Amino acid sequence: MIWIIFGVTMLASLAVSWSLRSKFNRYSQIALSSGLSGREVAEQMLRDHQIYDVRVTCVAGQLSDHYNPYDKTVNLSEGVYHGRSAAAAAVAAHECGHAVQHATAYSMLEFRSAMVPLQNFSGQLLNFIFIASFFGGFFLSSIFPFQTMLLVIIGAYAVITTFSFVTLPVEYDASRRALAWITDRGVVSRSEYTMAKDALNTAALSYVVVALGSLATLLYYVSAFLGSND
């Protein structure tokens, strides 16, 4: 059953990733009427929100865009940084949306950031358990009873699942801020807004897939634990 969950989640994730790249590539071929590059969009959005301590940088990779709250940088992939399309504008504004969240102490972003160390520890703990089970299952079972191991796995997946679901409002709020700003600022036309919204909604689906896959895995292990007590 667990392999079915992993398989379905992986296939769904690949499908969303392919759809996002396809849409981004298609929308990137259409020049933005305002003529702004992703870098210019990002810098302008930061200025409009009176954020002057965040740098906009260019990083390698495709759709590797992200905001780093620790060094306060909006990191845009080359296609977004130099791109002059609705897709590039949408992605750049979305990442700046996270910078705005950070500057305004958006509660869900703060909660998510506070969970990062626990999330990382939970992931490392699961990796250790699964690797140890694969290479030395007998040795591991002699240290931890099966039910105890299930409880540890459930606890770790509970953290990861919570983190995944907390990520959803953070991402959707960043997109909401981005779409509102590029509209009010006249960065995109009506038709370009439709493309920008479509690209961001598709990107958000990847987080939904991760959250649902994590929840399904958590429920599987909870069911296994309850079944072991029968």
C-alpha positions in Angstrom: 0.0 0.0 0.0 2.8 2.5 0.9 4.4 1.9 -2.5 1.1 2.7 -4.2 0.9 6.0 -2.2 4.5 6.9 -3.1 3.9 5.9 -6.8 0.7 8.0 -7.1 2.3 11.0 -5.4 5.3 10.8 -7.7 3.3 10.5 -10.8 1.0 13.4 -9.8 4.1 15.5 -8.9 5.7 14.7 -12.3 2.5 15.6 -14.1 2.2 19.0 -12.3 5.9 19.7 -12.9 5.6 18.9 -16.6 2.4 21.1 -16.9 4.2 24.0 -15.1 7.3 23.8 -17.3 5.1 23.5 -20.4 3.0 26.6 -19.5 6.0 28.6 -18.5 7.8 27.9 -21.7 4.6 28.7 -23.7 3.9 31.9 -21.9 7.5 32.9 -22.0 7.3 33.2 -25.8 4.8 36.1 -25.4 6.4 39.5 -24.8 5.1 41.5 -21.8 3.4 44.6 -23.0 5.0 46.7 -20.2 8.4 45.5 -21.4 9.7 44.8 -17.8 12.1 42.0 -17.0 11.6 39.7 -14.1 14.4 41.6 -12.3 12.8 44.9 -12.9 9.4 43.6 -11.7 11.0 42.3 -8.5 12.9 45.5 -7.8 9.9 47.6 -8.4 7.6 45.5 -6.2 10.1 45.6 -3.4 10.4 49.4 -3.7 6.6 49.9 -3.8 6.4 47.9 -0.5 9.2 50.0 1.0 11.5 47.0 1.3 15.1 48.2 0.7 17.1 45.5 2.5 16.3 42.6 0.1 18.5 41.9 -2.9 17.4 40.5 -6.2 19.9 37.9 -7.6 20.1 35.5 -10.5 20.6 31.8 -9.9 21.2 28.9 -12.2 18.5 26.4 -13.1 15.0 26.5 -14.5 12.2 27.5 -12.2 14.7 27.4 -9.3 13.3 30.7 -8.0 13.0 31.2 -4.3 13.1 33.7 -1.5 15.7 33.2 1.2 14.6 34.9 4.5 17.9 34.3 6.2 20.0 36.4 3.8 17.0 38.4 2.5 17.5 37.6 -1.2 14.9 37.1 -4.0 16.7 34.5 -6.1 15.4 34.3 -9.7 16.3 31.7 -12.3 17.9 33.0 -15.4 14.7 32.6 -17.5 12.8 34.7 -14.9 15.5 37.2 -14.1 16.0 38.2 -17.8 12.6 37.2 -19.1 10.1 39.8 -20.3 6.9 37.8 -20.2 3.8 37.4 -18.1 5.2 34.1 -16.7 8.5 35.8 -15.7 6.6 38.7 -14.1 4.3 36.4 -12.2 7.2 34.3 -10.8 9.3 37.3 -9.9 6.3 39.0 -8.1 5.4 35.8 -6.3 8.9 35.5 -4.8 8.7 39.1 -3.8 5.3 38.2 -2.2 7.3 36.1 0.2 9.6 39.1 0.9 6.5 41.2 1.7 5.3 38.4 4.0 8.6 38.4 5.8 8.6 42.2 6.1 5.1 42.3 7.5 5.6 39.3 9.8 2.9 37.2 8.1 1.9 34.7 10.8 1.8 31.6 8.6 5.3 32.3 7.2 6.7 32.8 10.7 5.1 29.6 11.8 6.5 27.8 8.8 10.0 29.2 9.4 9.9 28.1 13.0 9.0 24.6 11.9 12.0 24.3 9.5 14.5 22.8 12.1 11.9 20.3 13.3 11.0 19.5 9.7 14.6 18.9 8.8 15.1 16.7 11.8 12.0 14.6 11.0 13.2 14.0 7.5 16.6 12.9 8.6 15.1 10.7 11.3 12.9 9.0 8.7 15.8 8.5 6.3 17.8 6.9 9.2 14.9 4.5 10.1 14.2 3.5 6.5 17.9 2.9 5.7 18.5 1.0 8.9 15.4 -1.1 8.3 16.6 -1.9 4.8 20.2 -2.9 5.7 19.7 -4.1 9.3 16.1 -4.7 10.0 16.8 -7.4 12.6 19.3 -5.2 14.5 16.9 -2.3 14.5 14.0 -4.4 15.7 16.1 -5.6 18.6 16.5 -2.0 19.7 13.1 -0.6 18.9 9.9 -2.7 19.1 7.8 -2.6 16.0 5.1 -0.5 17.6 7.6 2.0 19.0 9.2 2.4 15.6 5.7 3.0 14.1 5.1 5.7 16.7 8.4 7.4 15.8 7.5 7.3 12.1 4.0 8.6 12.8 5.4 11.5 14.8 7.9 12.4 12.1 5.3 12.2 9.3 2.9 14.3 11.5 5.5 17.1 11.5 6.2 16.8 7.8 2.5 16.8 7.0 1.8 19.8 9.2 4.7 21.6 7.5 3.3 20.7 4.1 -0.2 22.1 4.9 1.2 25.2 6.5 3.1 25.8 3.3 -0.1 26.0 1.3 -1.5 29.3 2.7 2.0 30.8 2.5 2.3 30.0 -1.2 -1.3 31.0 -2.1 -1.0 34.3 -0.2 2.3 35.1 -2.0 0.5 34.5 -5.3 -2.4 36.6 -4.2 -0.1 39.5 -3.3 1.8 39.1 -6.6 -1.3 39.1 -8.8 -2.9 42.1 -7.0 0.3 44.1 -7.3 1.1 43.3 -11.0 -2.5 44.3 -11.8 -2.6 47.5 -9.8 0.8 48.5 -11.1 -0.2 47.9 -14.7 2.6 45.4 -15.2 0.3 43.1 -17.1 -2.6 43.5 -19.4 -5.9 41.6 -18.9 -4.8 38.7 -21.2 -1.4 38.6 -19.6 -3.0 38.5 -16.1 -4.8 35.4 -17.1 -1.5 33.7 -18.1 0.2 34.9 -15.0 -2.6 33.5 -12.8 -2.6 30.2 -14.6 1.1 29.8 -14.2 1.0 30.5 -10.4 -2.0 28.3 -9.9 -0.3 25.4 -11.6 2.8 26.0 -9.4 0.7 25.9 -6.3 -0.7 22.5 -7.3 2.8 21.0 -6.7 2.5 22.0 -3.0 -1.0 20.5 -2.9 0.2 17.2 -4.2 3.0 17.1 -1.7 0.7 17.9 1.2 -1.9 15.3 0.2 0.8 12.6 -0.4 2.3 13.3 3.0 -1.2 13.1 4.6 -1.9 9.8 2.8 1.4 8.4 4.1 0.7 9.5 7.6 -2.7 7.9 7.6 -1.2 4.7 6.3 1.2 4.4 9.2 -1.5 5.4 11.7 -3.7 2.6 10.3 -0.7 0.2 10.5 -0.2 1.1 14.1 -3.8 0.7 15.0 -3.9 -2.7 13.2 -0.8 -3.9 15.1 -2.7 -3.4 18.4 -5.6 -5.6 17.3 
